[in-house]
């Protein structure tokens, strides 16, 4: 089971990603921000609105959603 990321770790990723965005590196921002776990409630909404393929192909970190909803939740 993957180790849970602390709030401080998530904030550090967000801050580094925002620095990249401010520096004009939108690709770097997008790549880095996807390494922080997406909150389960947001992952569920995104799945419902955008589809499971959007989440899978986007490279989002869905570890917290999987921990909350169980493995295979995207296919249900």
Helices and strands as residue ranges (DSSP letters): H 7-22, H 26-33, H 40-50, H 52-58, H 63-69, G 73-75
